[in-house]
């Protein structure tokens, strides 16, 4: 490609609209390489679901690298755009099997998988004692942390965090912030998109370079994070989690690749 030829955004919405009881859109916007976008609002997670085809808008287009998501192979799409669902759970029997799963699907041999898991555990501070544990032996925060670590093993082009840092401990949040800000999440990840549907979700604000704000399903703000009045934004949230999108149950489609 000629250096003067503009590149397509990594992700984009062009008039994307979702009808129904909680209308969303039309949403028009794009995410460029190197951006860390925080989308704030009760319906924010639905936009992330569009980009991995867990749902589709009723009108408009959703694009990945300039291609409509409907034209992309779903498995290849989910490897390129990694989605970490709210309240993630382990679908494999153990933590080790959960981390190995995406690499096994890619056809890597056992030695390469073992080395990748060790490097990931070091990066995320996952103790060796966790590797043999099953889901019931981990807290919700620990399971979510494993899901984020597994997403890094995919070497995704884009990382989507369905509930930002909500559900993580302070130590985990600080570590993830450091990994994302220093581009150490994976060697390939070029952009990060988080959502915030509660006050707790705004814990992801320090990593953001840009912010979208949804008001009654409309994109009312799209500006650099440095220009945001975060304290004023926090006042728009209810005092408890009443966002209404998260049912408390794991997403049954959240972990296929």
matplotlib code that plots the C-alpha trace (Angstrom):
import matplotlib.pyplot as plt

x = [0.0, 1.3, 2.2, -0.1, -3.1, -5.3, -5.9, -9.4, -10.2, -9.9, -13.6, -16.4, -20.1, -21.9, -25.5, -25.8, -29.2, -30.9, -34.7, -36.9, -37.8, -34.4, -33.5, -29.8, -28.4, -27.9, -24.3, -21.5, -17.9, -14.6, -11.7, -8.2, -5.0, -3.5, -6.8, -8.2, -11.9, -14.3, -17.9, -20.1, -23.8, -26.3, -26.4, -22.7, -22.1, -24.5, -22.1, -19.3, -21.6, -22.2, -18.4, -18.3, -21.7, -23.3, -26.0, -26.6, -28.0, -31.4, -30.0, -26.6, -23.2, -20.7, -17.2, -13.9, -10.9, -13.3, -15.2, -18.8, -18.8, -21.5, -19.0, -16.3, -15.8, -17.2, -14.3, -11.6, -13.5, -13.5, -9.7, -9.1, -11.5, -11.3, -14.4, -14.2, -17.8, -19.1, -19.0, -16.8, -16.7, -14.4, -15.8, -12.9, -12.3, -9.3, -7.5, -4.7, -7.2, -9.0, -5.7, -4.6, -7.9, -7.5, -3.9, -4.9, -7.5, -4.8, -2.9, 0.1, 2.0, 2.1, 5.5, 4.6, 1.3, 3.1, 5.6, 2.9, 0.8, 3.9, 4.7, 1.0, 0.9, 4.0, 2.6, -0.8, 0.6, -1.4, 0.1, 0.9, -1.5, -4.4, -3.7, -5.2, -8.2, -11.8, -14.3, -15.9, -12.4, -12.0, -13.7, -15.7, -12.9, -10.3, -12.4, -12.7, -9.0, -8.3, -10.7, -8.7, -5.4, -6.8, -7.9, -4.2, -3.2, -5.2, -2.9, -6.0, -6.0, -8.6, -9.5, -13.1, -13.8, -17.5, -17.6, -14.3, -12.6, -15.8, -15.6, -11.8, -10.0, -8.0, -4.7, -6.0, -7.3, -3.9, -2.1, -4.4, -4.1, -0.3, -0.5, -2.8, -1.1, 2.3, 1.1, 2.1, -1.3, -0.1, 2.4, -0.4, -3.2, -3.7, -6.8, -8.8, -12.5, -14.1, -17.6, -18.9, -22.5, -22.0, -19.8, -17.6, -17.1, -15.5, -12.5, -11.3, -11.2, -7.4, -6.6, -8.8, -7.5, -11.0, -14.6, -18.0, -21.0, -24.4, -27.5, -30.8, -29.3, -27.7, -24.0, -23.9, -20.2, -17.1, -14.0, -10.5, -10.4, -8.3, -11.3, -13.8, -15.3, -15.2, -16.7, -19.7, -20.1, -20.1, -23.1, -25.2, -25.0, -27.3, -25.8, -26.2, -25.9, -29.3, -28.0, -30.3, -28.2, -26.3, -28.6, -25.9, -25.7, -22.7, -23.1, -23.5, -21.7, -19.0, -16.2, -16.2, -13.5]
y = [0.0, 3.5, 5.5, 8.3, 5.9, 6.4, 3.3, 2.1, 2.5, -0.7, -0.5, 1.7, 2.2, 4.0, 4.9, 1.7, 1.5, -1.0, -0.8, -2.2, -1.1, 0.5, 2.1, 2.6, 4.9, 5.9, 5.6, 6.9, 6.8, 5.0, 3.7, 4.2, 2.2, 3.2, 4.4, 3.3, 4.2, 4.2, 4.1, 5.3, 4.6, 1.9, 0.6, 0.7, -3.1, -3.6, -1.7, -4.1, -7.0, -5.6, -5.8, -9.5, -10.4, -11.5, -9.2, -7.0, -3.6, -3.3, -0.6, 0.8, -0.8, -2.1, -2.5, -4.1, -2.8, -1.4, -4.7, -5.2, -7.8, -9.9, -10.6, -11.9, -15.5, -15.5, -17.5, -15.4, -12.3, -13.3, -14.1, -10.6, -8.8, -10.4, -9.9, -10.4, -10.6, -9.3, -11.9, -14.3, -17.9, -20.8, -23.1, -25.6, -27.8, -26.0, -22.6, -24.3, -25.8, -22.5, -20.7, -23.5, -23.7, -20.8, -21.9, -25.5, -24.3, -22.5, -25.8, -24.9, -27.8, -28.6, -27.1, -23.8, -23.7, -24.4, -21.6, -19.1, -19.9, -19.5, -16.1, -15.0, -16.1, -14.1, -11.0, -11.2, -12.4, -15.7, -18.1, -21.6, -22.9, -21.6, -23.7, -26.8, -25.0, -25.3, -22.5, -23.2, -22.7, -19.2, -15.9, -14.1, -11.5, -14.3, -16.0, -12.7, -12.1, -15.5, -14.6, -11.4, -13.3, -15.8, -13.0, -11.8, -15.3, -14.7, -11.7, -9.8, -6.8, -5.2, -5.9, -5.3, -5.3, -5.6, -4.1, -2.2, -2.8, -3.5, -6.8, -6.7, -6.1, -2.9, -4.8, -6.4, -3.0, -1.4, -4.2, -4.2, -0.4, -0.7, -3.5, -1.5, 1.9, 0.4, -1.7, -4.8, -6.6, -8.4, -7.6, -7.3, -5.4, -2.0, -0.7, -1.2, -0.5, -0.6, 0.2, 1.8, 1.3, 2.2, 4.4, 1.4, 1.1, 4.5, 2.9, 2.3, 6.0, 6.4, 4.2, 6.1, 8.3, 9.0, 8.8, 8.3, 9.1, 7.6, 9.5, 7.8, 5.7, 8.6, 9.3, 12.8, 13.1, 12.0, 13.7, 13.2, 11.8, 14.8, 17.0, 15.0, 16.2, 12.8, 14.1, 15.5, 12.3, 10.2, 12.1, 10.8, 7.3, 5.8, 5.1, 1.3, -0.9, -0.3, -0.2, -3.1, -4.8, -7.3, -10.0, -11.5, -14.6, -15.5, -14.9, -18.3, -17.2, -15.2, -17.7, -19.3, -18.3]
z = [0.0, -0.9, 2.2, 1.1, 0.9, 4.0, 6.1, 7.1, 10.8, 12.8, 13.8, 12.6, 12.8, 10.0, 11.0, 13.0, 14.7, 16.9, 17.3, 20.0, 23.5, 24.1, 20.8, 20.1, 17.4, 14.8, 15.8, 13.5, 14.6, 14.2, 16.2, 14.8, 15.6, 18.9, 20.4, 23.8, 23.7, 26.6, 25.7, 28.5, 28.8, 29.6, 26.1, 25.5, 25.6, 22.7, 20.4, 21.3, 20.6, 17.1, 16.4, 17.1, 15.7, 18.9, 17.8, 14.7, 14.2, 12.4, 10.1, 9.1, 8.9, 11.4, 10.0, 10.9, 8.9, 6.3, 5.8, 6.9, 9.8, 8.0, 5.3, 7.6, 8.8, 12.4, 13.9, 12.2, 13.3, 16.9, 16.8, 15.3, 17.6, 21.1, 23.3, 27.0, 28.3, 31.6, 34.3, 32.4, 33.4, 32.7, 30.0, 30.1, 33.2, 34.6, 34.3, 32.3, 29.8, 29.5, 28.6, 26.2, 24.4, 21.8, 21.1, 20.5, 18.1, 16.2, 15.9, 18.1, 19.6, 23.3, 23.9, 22.3, 24.2, 27.5, 26.9, 25.9, 29.0, 31.3, 29.7, 30.1, 33.7, 34.4, 32.7, 34.5, 37.8, 37.7, 40.3, 39.2, 41.9, 39.8, 36.8, 38.2, 39.7, 38.4, 38.2, 41.6, 43.2, 41.9, 42.8, 40.1, 39.8, 39.4, 36.6, 34.8, 35.1, 33.5, 30.7, 30.0, 30.1, 27.7, 25.3, 25.3, 24.0, 20.9, 20.0, 19.0, 16.7, 19.0, 22.6, 23.7, 27.5, 28.0, 31.4, 31.5, 34.8, 36.7, 38.6, 39.0, 42.2, 42.7, 42.2, 39.0, 37.7, 38.3, 36.6, 33.6, 33.3, 33.2, 30.6, 28.3, 28.7, 28.0, 25.1, 26.9, 26.7, 23.5, 20.8, 18.2, 20.0, 18.2, 20.0, 23.1, 23.6, 27.1, 28.3, 31.5, 32.5, 36.2, 38.4, 39.0, 35.2, 35.2, 36.8, 33.2, 32.5, 33.2, 30.2, 27.8, 25.1, 23.8, 25.1, 23.6, 25.7, 25.0, 26.2, 25.7, 23.0, 21.1, 20.7, 22.3, 23.0, 21.0, 22.3, 23.6, 27.2, 28.2, 27.5, 29.5, 32.8, 34.5, 37.8, 36.0, 34.0, 37.2, 38.5, 35.6, 36.9, 39.4, 42.8, 42.3, 39.3, 37.6, 34.1, 33.1, 30.4, 32.5, 33.7, 36.0, 33.9, 31.7, 28.0, 26.5, 23.3, 24.9, 24.7, 21.2, 18.8]

ax = plt.figure().add_subplot(projection="3d")
ax.plot(x, y, z, "-o")
ax.set_aspect("equal")
plt.show()
